Amino acid sequence: MLLTVLDGLAMGSTYALLAIAFTLVFGVLRRINLAYGASIMIGIYVAIWVHQRWNAGPIVLLPIVIAVTVVAGVYVERLCFAPHRHRAAVTSMAASFAVWMQLEEISTLLLPRHANAFPSPFEFFSAAGTGSLVRVDHVAALGCAAAASTGMWYLLYRTRFGLAVRAMTDHREAAICTGIDVARLSALITLVASILGGFAGYLIVGIDTQVTPMFAMWATLKGMIAAMLGGIGSLPGAVAGGLLLGLIESHAQQFVGPQWRDLISFVLLFIVLWRCPAGLSAFWRRAQQTPPSGATP
Amino acid sequence: MSEEILSILANVGLLSFLALSAYILLIGGEMSFGQQAFFGIGAYGAGLATVMGHMPLSLALVLAVLVGGVASGLLGLVTLRLRGLYFSMSTLAAAEAVRILLELFVYQVDVPANGSTGSSSQVGPAGTAGFGGIRYIFEHGIEQPVFVLLIYGLLLALLVALWAFEHLHAGLALRMAGEDPELAEALGIDVERVKLTAAVASGAIAALGGGLYAHYNTFVEPQNFDVMLGIHSLSYALIGGLGTALGPLLGVALDVALLEGSRIFHGYRMIAFGGIVALLLVVRPRGLLDEKTVRWIKAWAGRRVAAVTGLGQTPKTTKEKP
């Protein structure tokens, strides 16, 4: 029981990182980047390619994953988001889908096999934890994700850049009026989202120890679902949505099997969007908006 | 005609139905990620009707259209209240749920022993293993080229219907609702009803395509109807252009016929396709045949006709657009 919770939290924490990236990009650009999963995937594929060629260790692969994801992310931003800043969001989304297809094919050309092994950075821990019931790699991944989330929290709530991002998310027009450079902020947020995505991708394949071409769609879907469950545009919501999705999946997986697990998460997403589009963030939004007693004139 | 060209033609025709169903919602201003679900519902519905119900193909297709339309209408009642991204995500969630339900759907019946093989077998949807043995067109001696003709006949009928629709009040109302819902509402258009009608029509069209798809391929599986298919059909409509119903067809033809059919980009098809589409959208954000181009072509064609027949000047209504 406790193990299922831990499994759920470990996967959920990586979903949370993906969801934070989706929510940040949506907050600043008012766009959904469908190619997000694909940019992470190409990062992972290039890292595995380097590993197969020069037998690079798992620690060296982390900067490679992140660097390639950033390059792919900037490419997506330049091609799909920057030219369409003043146009319909639909166009950006379609363009990012096209680039998704492109990145996916480049990845599969690089490593044509269906499943590719990824050297796990948690191998050392796993060996140390043999015999114990708790999967040590899950604990390690959870710790890394928590550290990354704390870093994000600092960046967003304690820096001027974070202030600009939150201002854009809360009220776009007003924020632009205060003189925020939209083009610069868009580029920066792409950078942050890509770094975060690369890190999350590294943790995910570190747990799975292999990657298939399905990764691009998988990562995009999980990130979007978690962000929507938490209420897109809300940062605490993204974390809560990711953890909730992870917990639901691990429990459903154990009790009713993988197909029902996916069915449950999609039905849940549908119900949340239908009855409560603000997602989990509705809970604390409501609490915040209640006027303090006696304050009304 | 070679086998390969025939199959490309059939694919272009079948995907056109799906692209058109996405197109109808797009001109209504809604981007659905879930049209593939109705394609799948139509495929399974029509397949079940001919294989299990022993119905004629025509009746099975009518049934598929009805089921697809009703399902899409019911879904629209819920999803059309949501705006923008929320609509897209809810259609995606619903479509994925439908796909997984199809994966869980097992319903098989025994087929009496065939004269030649002598052993009885089972047909029907078998969960993830798919739904095979939809052999109506073989059992009734319909040749493949004839079936492809049937696909294009229905597609042509659909295009004529859409052309008529776009010249009716309802079609204009849908475009207005898509471009500016508040303004449309102010002008007395019941935006909700117009969009719901569009949703029913789009579900019916996708289901018709799905029914034909199942009978052309004789085998369908739930994975055929995943998100990829839906996003592809959306892209076809967006690349081809939102100005005319011919736009989505152009999008399908570009991808399937030019890139998949020709050997030029063999192995690099998606790199070429993705790059072309992304660059194209920078220059032409509403597709190749967007509204402006369509108006321009119409005006030009009008002048040509006038010049050839000598029927005097064409009314220059197109230039008066503010």
Contacts between the chains, C-beta under 8 A, distances in Angstrom:
chain1	res1	chain2	res2	distance
A	26	B	85	7.7
A	32	B	85	6.2
A	32	B	88	8.0
A	34	B	231	7.3
A	79	B	278	5.0
A	79	B	279	7.6
A	79	B	282	7.5
A	80	B	278	6.0
A	80	B	281	7.9
A	83	B	282	4.4
A	84	B	281	7.4
A	84	B	282	7.5
A	84	B	285	6.5
A	87	B	285	5.1
A	88	B	285	7.0
A	89	B	84	7.1
A	89	B	85	7.5
A	90	B	26	7.6
A	90	B	31	5.4
A	90	B	238	7.0
A	91	B	238	7.2
A	91	B	281	5.4
A	91	B	285	4.4
A	91	B	286	7.6
A	93	B	31	7.3
A	94	B	234	6.6
A	94	B	235	5.3
A	94	B	238	4.4
A	94	B	239	7.6
A	94	B	277	7.3
A	94	B	281	6.2
A	95	B	277	6.9
A	95	B	278	4.6
A	95	B	281	4.6
A	95	B	282	7.6
A	97	B	231	5.2
A	97	B	234	7.6
A	97	B	235	5.7
A	98	B	235	6.5
A	98	B	273	7.0
A	98	B	274	4.3
A	98	B	275	7.6
A	98	B	276	7.9
A	98	B	277	3.6
A	98	B	278	4.6
A	98	B	281	7.5
A	99	B	274	5.5
A	99	B	278	5.4
A	100	B	274	7.3
A	101	B	270	4.2
A	101	B	273	6.3
A	101	B	274	4.3
A	102	B	270	6.0
A	102	B	271	5.1
A	102	B	273	7.8
A	102	B	274	3.1
A	102	B	275	5.9
A	102	B	278	7.6
A	103	B	274	7.8
A	104	B	270	6.7
A	105	B	268	7.0
A	105	B	269	7.4
A	105	B	270	3.8
A	105	B	271	5.1
A	105	B	274	7.5
A	106	B	271	6.3
A	109	B	267	7.3
A	109	B	268	7.6
A	217	B	227	6.7
A	217	B	228	7.1
A	221	B	227	7.4
A	224	B	89	6.7
A	225	B	93	7.8
A	228	B	86	8.0
A	228	B	89	5.4
A	232	B	85	7.2
A	259	B	100	5.8
A	259	B	103	5.8
A	259	B	104	6.0
A	260	B	104	7.8
A	262	B	96	7.2
A	262	B	100	5.4
A	263	B	97	5.9
A	263	B	100	4.4
A	263	B	101	7.0
A	263	B	104	7.6
A	266	B	93	4.6
A	266	B	94	7.7
A	266	B	96	4.5
A	266	B	97	4.4
A	266	B	100	7.0
A	267	B	93	7.5
A	267	B	97	5.5
A	269	B	89	7.2
A	269	B	90	7.9
A	269	B	93	4.3
A	270	B	90	5.8
A	270	B	93	4.1
A	270	B	94	5.6
A	270	B	97	6.6
A	273	B	82	6.2
A	273	B	86	5.6
A	273	B	89	5.9
A	273	B	90	4.3
A	273	B	93	6.8
A	274	B	78	5.4
A	274	B	79	7.7
A	274	B	82	7.5
A	274	B	90	6.5
A	277	B	82	6.4
A	277	B	86	5.2
